[in-house]
Amino acid sequence: MTASTEPGQTIAGEHRGEYYASVLAKLSRNAAVRRYLEIGVAFGDIFSGIACRHGVAVDPEFRLRTNVAANKVKVSLFQVMSDVFFAHLNLRRDIGGRIDLAFLDGMHLFEFLLRDFFNTEAICRRDSIIVMHDCLPVAAPMADRDPMQADIRARGTPFEGWWTGDVWKIVPILKRYRPDLDVMLVDAPPTGLVVVTGLDPSSRTLKTNHDAIVEEFSRLPNTAEEIAQVYAEHPLVPTEEALRRLSGRSFAHGGGWLERLTG
């Protein structure tokens, strides 16, 4: 199913905050991130801007054009599908400990992002941060599940070549199945950021119900009207405010801020 409305018409206006790569780079520095995970690295532009001690990159086909080791002490590259990465991951051997900050930008189909999310949460701490990209499309054609159809439908519009797929569905999925999480929609161009905190690495709700969730949300119409409902239910947070809200976290000294407070 595809999103409706005129190809060049926006769903809720274009995002107007700070560019998403800059937001992520600032967040990594503000939080003194030690271990960072990025799924869907491609050219490495976002990854190279992240400051951390150990950067972990996962992509089935790297096309690196930047120095991905910039701003880092150690870098690990895993050229595999994310499902394979998680299936064979030995946390202590491969990463050295739990992830502080993760950026999920893999396959733009909601069932893939769903798996990436619950697999990533399982290797985080309660005070870690998961950021997801492309979940806030601004025009209907880019949300098509088929990237070729998205490209055809967007020709002649300002959004030609944009493809977010239907990963926007992760927002209503989390609202329904994981209301315990803190989900923040951030007004970061070009296609928004969804920041999730208040994690529970021990939760198996999403994994246990994976098949039922995929079946249920495959039936949810992939239309501009449904996407607009997400915007209506979750007011966008300006990028500056989002960084301010996350400013209390620092992973510089072993455990995160919550671990230090609770022992």
Protein Blocks (a to p, Z undefined) as FASTA:
>chain_A
ZZedjfklcfkopafbdcfklmmmmmmmmnopabdcdehjlnommmmmpgcfbdcdddfb
dcbfbdfkgoiabdcdddddfklmmmmpcfklmnopacfbdcddbdfbfklmmmmmmmmm
mmmcfkbccddehklcfbfklmpmblklmmmmmgoiakgoiaebjmlmmmmmmmmmmmmb
ccddddddfkopaddehiafkbcklmmmmmmmmmmmmmpccbfklmmmmmmmmccddfkl
mmmmmmmpcckgopafklmmnZZ
